[in-house]
Amino acid sequence: MSGHRANPDQSPVSLKDHFLMATPVIGGGFFNRSLTYLCHHDEQGVMGIVVNHCLDVELSDMLTHLDIEISSACPDTSILAGGPVATDHGFVLHRGEPHWEGSQRVTDEISLTGSRDILCAIAAGEGPKDYLVALGYAGWSAGQLEAEMAENSWLTVQADLDILFRSAAEDRLTAAGRQLGIDIDLLSTEAGHA
């Protein structure tokens, strides 16, 4: 019998509301130098939004494409490449209650919404104060992320909402690394053994 089975009386350690930092082991592809905010993690799998890779699309472009009227109160911001899954579907990661039509509560402070009504509110200047808009999401099947972590592909740290909503996208990975006391740019692809 394999020694990797979870005790059914114990729930798995959830990494929900954590940052997932790609290490140099992931040398290329979509997740190279990525920082993912994990929105869901249970025995079925993991779902998150990559929060540091921007697309060449602005919010105003997306709203115009969706025929949503934009008020002068709507700030223009870059759309994130949220992950390689469902890249034609938009997600809004935001502070506040999950009272939008497609909202899911992540924590007491953070919700994830994938419905048009929140985009209409943002366009009218009436949406949440702190939000990120992404196309696509990142997903891992049951046990997949844990296996990748065992291969030193990822580091995790509790998410910091200031990094999420106050840092520029290109600075978020470095800032998350500093939370662990490391310079992510100095990590090697070689695993060390004492």
Number of C-alpha atoms within 10 A of each C-alpha: 4 4 5 7 7 10 8 7 6 7 10 12 9 13 19 20 21 19 29 26 25 22 22 19 18 17 13 9 8 14 19 15 20 23 30 27 27 24 23 19 21 16 13 10 15 22 19 26 29 27 28 22 22 19 13 9 14 15 22 19 15 17 17 12 9 12 10 17 12 20 14 9 11 17 13 13 14 19 24 27 24 30 23 16 13 12 15 11 13 21 26 26 26 24 21 18 17 19 12 18 12 16 19 18 18 19 15 10 12 19 22 26 22 20 16 17 15 21 25 19 17 20 23 17 16 14 18 16 11 15 18 22 26 27 25 21 22 22 19 15 14 14 15 12 17 16 11 14 16 9 11 17 20 20 17 19 15 16 19 17 14 10 17 25 18 11 14 12 19 14 12 25 26 17 19 25 19 12 13 13 9 13 14 20 12 8 12 11 13 9 9 6 4 2
